């Protein structure tokens, strides 16, 4: 069976950069075996693949990377919201059994995340190869705060050290004046370093907004230098950025 894949570029200022998000529409969103096989395919396994089914006015979503299911992929959600921008639909995340909504503002697409709170500051010291100020457990992710943006930018990840951390994601962050800057690693699910990690923004907001007046811009250091926009909206955090259509492939 051949699959058609729409690929979008998210958190980008032009189509050829940003974080690429492959979208695949499937008939049966509960066909886990097929999704594992597709996401493990050599042409797909370096991406977080968004699988979706449309049932009347509801869209069901799941995400896999290299055969492993993850509960949420922010840039994948934004890409699908952009693709379906002219349809009146609601979104349901199958793994977490939660609903999400999107908002369009000019050329940007935003999604609403619930606010989060840290579970606890960690007393365990993890060796990640650089000194850091503190680490905070956010459940899926461990946040590690370093002294400044220079240390963050120059950090060369040691995957073996990062694999000693039990959390799925490792979010390393600093503040640059009024802009939180960060990098995100998830080697346990095959992501040495992620290009555009919108789902971590509520954690960054929770931590940095307590003692800083934030600009609303969040910068992810990597080869593309991704910029995201995020603002408080009631009990939610509105997270988004620009989305461009990139290409269509089949395999």
N, C-alpha and C positions, 0 to 999 in steps of 0.2 A: 504493500500500500504506500502511495506517495502522499506527502504532506505539504501543504502550502503554508509558508511562513511569511508574515508581514513583520518587517523590522523597523523600529523607530529609534530615533536618537533623542535622548532625554537629558535635561539639564544642560542644554547646548546653546551656543549662539550661532551655529550653522550646522547643516545636516551631517557633515562628515566627522564631527567630533561628538563628545558627550558619552553617555552610557547607553549602549545598544540594548534594546529590549525586543526579543523575538516573541511574537504573538501567534498562537495556533488555536484555531477554533476546532472543537471536538464535539462529537455527537453525545458521547457518554462521559461526563465529568468524573464519574466514579471508576473509570477504567484505569486504575492505578498502574497496572503492569505496562500498558502502552505508554503512559507518560514517563515511567522509569526508562523504558527502552529508547524513547525519542530523545529524552534529555541526556542519555548516555551516548548517543550517536556522536561520532567524531566531529561532525559539523556543528553540533549544538552544545557540547558538554562544557564549554567555557562560559556559557551564558546562563542566567536565570531565566528559564523559559516560562512564559505565561500561557496557561491553558484555560480556555473559557468555553462555556456553553450558554446560549441564550434561550431561556424558557419564557416565552411571552415577554413580559417587561422586566424580568429578573435575569441578571448575568451572574453565573456561578464561576468562581475563579479558584485555581490552584497553581502553585509555583514549584518547579523542580529545577535543581542544578546537579548535573552529572549523576542522575539517579536518586538524589536525595530530596525529599520534600521539605520546603521551608514554609513557615506560616504566612509570610508577607514579603512581597518585593515592591518597594515604593515606586521605583522607576517603571516597573512593569505595569503597575496599576495606572500610573499617569499616562503611559503609552496607550493602554486600552481605553481609558476615559477620553483621550484625544481622538482615537479612531471612531468611537461611538458618540462623538460630541453632538451629533444631530438627532440622537435617539433618546427618548424619555425612558430611562431604565434605572433600576436599583442594582447594587452590587452586593453579593454575598460571598464571603471568604469561607470556603468549604472546611479547611483544616481547623480554623479557630471558631467556626460557626458564628461569625459576627458580620454585621452589615457596615458598609462604608459608602460615602458619597463624595462626589467631585464637584468642583466649582470652576467655572471659566471666568477669567478676568483679563480682558484684552487678548494678547497672544499667549498668555500663560494658563496652564491648567493646575489647579490646586486640589489636594485631597485633604480630608479632615481626619486627623488622628486624635484619639483620646489623649488627654494629658496623662503623664506617667509620674510616678514617684519612685525614688531609689528604694531598694529593698534594705540595703545596709552598706555602710562603709566596711571595707574588707580589712581584717587584721592580718590576713595571710599576705606575705610579700612574694610576688611573682617576679622571676627574673625574665625581663623581656629584652635585655641588652642595653638599656638606657636608664638613667635615674628618673624617678617620677615623684610627684608630690603626694598623691593618694590614688586609691582605686575604689570604685563604687560598683556594687552589684545591681544591675537593672533587670535581672532575670535572664532573658535571652543573651544579653550583652554584658560584658564587663567594661566599664569606662575607666580609662587610665589617664590621669591629668598630668601633663608635663609643664615645665616652668615657662616655656615660651615657644613661639612659632618657629624659631630657628631650629630648636631641638627636634620639633615635630617634623619639619620638612626634611631634615638631614637623616632621619631615622631609617636604617636599613633593616628590614624585618628578618628575624631568624625564625623560620617556620617551626623548627623543632622546639624552640622555647615557647612559642605561642601555643603549640599543641598541648603544653602542660597545663594550660588554663581550661577549666571545665566548661566555660560558657561557649555557646556557638560563635558569638561575635566578640571581637576585641576592638573597642572604640577608643582611640588615642586622641586627645584633644588639648588645645591651649586657647588662649584668648589673644587676639590681635586688635588692640584698642577696643572697639565695640563689636567686633566680628568674631564669633567662634570659628576656629579652624580645626580641622580634624582629618583623620585617616581611619579606614575601617578594614579589618582583616577577619576572615572567617575560614581558616584552613581546615576546620573540621568538616566543612561541606564543600571543600574544593576551591574556595576563593582565597587565593594568596593575598590579594588586595583588591577591594571593590572600587570601581570608578565613581559610582554615584549612589549614595546610600541614604535615600530620603527617609527611610523608616527609623533612622537613629535621631532625627531632628528633635522629636519630643524629649528624648533623654538629654540632649544638649541644652534645650530650652530650660528644662527643669533645673539643671545644674547651674548654668551661667546666668540665668535671669535673676537669681537670688541676690547677687551682689554687683550686677552690671546692668547698665542701660543699653540694650542691644539694638543694633541697626536694622535687624530684619533680614540681613544677609548672612548666609552660612557658606563657608568656603571649604571644599574638600580638596586637599593637596594630593595630586597625582599627576600623571602625564598630561591630563586635560585641564587641570585646575577648575573643577566644577563649581559653579555658583548656584545656590538654592535660595529661595525666598521662603520665609516662615513668619507667621504672626499668630498671636493669641486670638482666639475667637470663642469667648465663653468658656466652656469646659473642654474645648478642643484646641488643637494647634493646626493651623492651615499651612500646608507644606506644598511647594510647587516650583514650577519653572517652565522654561520653554520646551516644546516638543516638536520634532520635525520627522516627516516620513523619510526613511532611509532607503529601503529596498525591499524587494520581494524575492524569495528563493523557494526552491522545492527540493525535497530529497526523498 
